[in-house]
Amino acid sequence: MEFDCEGLRRLLSKYKFRDLTVEELKNVNMFFPHFRYSVDTYGNTYNIPIRLWILDSHPFAPPICFLKPTANMGISVGKHVDAQGRIYLPYLQNWSHPKSVIVGLIKEMIAKFQEELPLYSLSSSDEARQVDLLAYIAKITEGVSDINSKNWENHETKTIKKITVVGGGELGVACTLAISAKGIVDRLVLLDLSEGTKGGMMDLDIFKLPNVEISKDLSASAHSKVVIFTVNSLGSSQSYLDVVQRNVDMFKALVPALAHHSQHSVLLVASQPVEIMTYVTWKLSAFPANRVIGIGCNLDSQRLQYIITNVLKAQTSEKQVWVIGEQGEDKVTNWGSQEEVMNHNSQVQLSSRAMELLREKGQRSCSVGLSVADLVDSLVNDKKKMHSVSTLAKGYCDINSEVYLSLPCILGSNGVSEVIKSTVKEDRVTEKLHSSASLLHGLQQQLKL
């Protein structure tokens, strides 16, 4: 077809790099003369309708790509296509102007879709289900500001249990395996932000897990119910403050973008130091505090309860003792209530003995991964279950500063629904919490956010 250069210039009048974009689309028209710059089909044996949304920052940002199925076509969810028809390809993830161009993108689509067809024919009974999906794709790619139509938003929040794990290191892989093993989510995106391919990541790519997608594109996390941060910046920094600041600098590039892509999610922080990084995530995301939590002392609390009940064989009500405070040497045990069958001194002796056994356990990535999966289960399935997690502690035990400490909390789909206050008042617990709060607040004041 004839290429309408002037019409396209008028259409792209507000684009920052209009001339570069027009020249690139002219090149596309040269290679694919039947490819319209609005929407068209392509292919050798199969015609696969696609739609490219070219952003105003093109060619420095990649287009957002969707399949555009007709009413009698269904989307085959796979490595390169999600349930909404969005296309994820290495070419998009590694987009870099000027070497990345739309012609190259289309050629990769042809190659990948020949390997794995992204569409199939629907039966007549399934065609009605396409209406909301087609409306959603049309809204996005036509630049309508109200991208999340009510029908589609309800579909996303009610039916798709999607989570994102940020970081392809040992902990990120451990979380992915543990969550997959529990079968509690419909889709898991593992964002691998590292250069090259690490052992665990490579193995996950080779031995593919159902419903797990590995990506380097932050937008692949969109509409997640939970976003889990496992990344830590490794380097030869000279001081503890330098190490923490390196993590903060990395989070400044990640948190706002991920929060934007999943605006109704719960952000779960496993990066270290967990109290500081959870506070940083809260500040950078601008989320309400109840939807930003850290893994805190959940693992220690679950272990402690197990040791007391199953190792020491104590006659005590289950789930009454918690490890709270700051993760590390300054954590402290706290009893939720005064047991009728056990006086205070017995509680102290029992928890001290259990903590001695607990210190021998250590915190391996596989164990932390299992603890994270436990938290995700409570969050995505709205279990209203109690966990000791890092939450905003201001106001707890008269703490006046904005710091995160691990406290017993009820977790559900909206994060922390309630912080449980102990009916047992202990000076040693209060002193530990205030000491940790003071140290954390002092460190936070030195960070450059």
Buried (B, 14 or more C-beta within 10 A) or exposed (E): EEBEEEEBBEBBEEBEBBEBBBEBBEEBBEEBEEBBBEBBEBEEEEEBBBBBBBBEEBBBEBBBBBBBBEEEBBBBBBBBBBBBBBBBBEBBBEBEBEEBBBBEBBBBBBEBBEEEEBBEEBEEEEBEEBEBBBEBBBBBBEEEEEEBBEEBBEBBBEEBBBBBBBBBBBBBBBBBBBBBEEEBBBBBBBBBBBEEBBEBBEEBBEEEBEBBBBBBBBBBBBBBBBBBBBBBBEEEBEEEEEBBBBBBEBBBEBBEEBBEBBEBBBBBBBBBBBBBBBBBBBBBBEBEBBBBBBBBBBBBBBBBBBBBBEEEEBEBBEBBBBBBBBBEEBBBBBBBEEBEEBEEEEBBEBBEBBBEBBEEEEEEBBBBBBBBBBBBBBBBBEBEBBBBBBBBBBEBBEBEBBBBBBBBBBBBBEBBEEBEEBEBEBEEBBEBBBBBBEBBBEBBEEBEE
